[in-house]
Every structure is written in structure tokens, then in C-alpha cells.
Amino acid sequence: MAEPMRIGLHALGIGAGARRAVIDAVAVGAEAGGFATLWSGEHVVMVDRPASRYPYAADGRIAVPAAADWLDPMIGLAFAAAATSTIGIATGILLLPEHHPIVVAKQVASLDVLSGGRFTLGVGVGWSREEFAALGVPFERRAARAEEYVAAMRTLWRSEVASFSGEFVRFDSVRVNPRPAHRVPILLGGNSDPALRRVAAFGDGWYGFNLDGVAEVAERLAFLETLRPGLAGLRIAVALRDPSPSDLPALAALGVDELVLVESPPDDPALATKWVADLAARWFATPGR
């Protein structure tokens, strides 16, 4: 009998999910409840009146208020990892072109070692021109920058003494230790055709976000299969706009490995414990799981 689809939880790092006690409660409860992965996303800065269009909502606006607390996902996930022992941890997603790849490689390896090889790196190219401007990083050619940064990080993780020469980053005969405890999978975010071309070209998997049900997942995976026949070892994780346990069989049939629930925990840690237990009861009681 095939293994049931994994279910992840994207609930940490923002608002109540940025509080230490809530992180502990959700992480411990998610591990006990059977969730596969704890996901956390990133924005370094937010602005009150963005001109950039948010690509994951029909109205082009992100639902998270600009004034909300938003943790650095690497730091927040380190706390989640420390509170647990087996559940996976993943960025969903880290905006790779906004960061120096040597620093990210060091952070990823450190977190992977400290978590015992539980880390997955989800990355994206970003959509907020205002955020790139604040960080002093060119918005143009951010996809090419991300691809090169992934290659540079893989070089650092693979080689004891590493050298790399590219358009955006160069280093010669450097050591970046520790190296990861396992081969860290790199999942690429984004739902557009160009995003899926990047998945096919250099990703270990895809994190599709806020998709409009099973039908959109099927359409996007059909396009991805034209680029990577049979999905060729890709790890597929998706978050749906309005998921239901009844979606699980159809998603599994499409080759989805993990359905990620995007939820917001309550402010009170005791209520957060019950909240995650109730989520687990709903999703893991599904027939066939």
C-alpha cells in the first residue's frame, strides 16, 4: 500500500506565529499530531502602500498587514527545530536574490546540522520592487541571480575547499563549515511559467503557493511535466487557497508529495496547542490516510 500523502503546516513566523511560546506550542503539537514539515516564509521589509503586485492573490495585494511581526525564517525555524526532534523544517520561501549566497549557505548548513538533517530550503526570486530597493539589490535579473546563487551554494556544500566564478558572486579557495548534515533539497517557489521553468532547470522540487484548487495544481503540473517528464525525482509541495481533506486522493494521484496547510495560530499558547491538535484530528482522520 502506498504511503499517505504528507501534510505540512505553514503557520510560523508571522503575527501570533512569531511569538516564542506559540512557536513552541505549534511545533511540539504539529510533531505529535503527525505533520511532516513546519514551513515559514520571508519578507525582510514591508511597505504601507506597495506599488508592486502580489502574485498570489486575485486583487494583487498581500493579506499580511505591513505592521505585522515577521520573523527571519532561519531564526524562527531554529527555535522550532530546538523544540522538536523529528518534524521537518522548511523555508516557504526565502527570497534568495536579496541575500549573499555565502551567508545563506552558512545559515542553511548550521540549521541543518543543528536540526539533525531536517531542513529543506525553499527559495523564490521575489516580487516586491520596493523590498529590493530598500536592500540595495537590483530588481532586474533577480531570477538569473537566484540561479547563480543556488549553484554557488551547492558548490560550497559539496566541496571542502570551494571556488566559484559567476556574474554575481565569486570566491576562491574558501572553506565554509559546517557543511550540511544531508543533501539539502532546494525547492523553488512561484506558480508562473517562468517559475516552473526554473524548477525544471535547477530545482529539487516545487512549492506551489495559494493555488486555486486541484484543477490549477493539475494544470501547473502538466506544464511542468512538459519540461521535466515524469517530474523526474522532483519533490512537489503545494498550498491551496481553500483546501479540504477530500482533495487528498486527487492530489496524490497527480504526484503531489505534500499538501501544506497555510493557517494562523491563536495568540494564546494553550489555545495554540488545542488548535494544532484539532487541525491534526481533522486532516489525519481522513479515510485512506
Secondary structure, DSSP 4 states (H G I P E B T S, - for coil): -PPPPEEEEE--SBGGGGSHHHHHHHHHHHHHHT--EEEE---S---SS--SPPTTSTTS--SS-TTS-B--HHHHHHHHHHT-SSSEEEES-EEGGGS-HHHHHHHHHHHHHHTTS-EEEEEE----HHHHHHHT--STTHHHHHHHHHHHHHHHHH-SSEEEE-SS-EEEEE---SPPSS---EEEE--SHHHHHHHHHH-SEEEEEEE-HHHHHHHHHHHHHHHSGGGTT-EEEEEESS--GGGHHHHHHHT--EEEEE----SSHHHHHHHHHHHHHHHHTSTT-
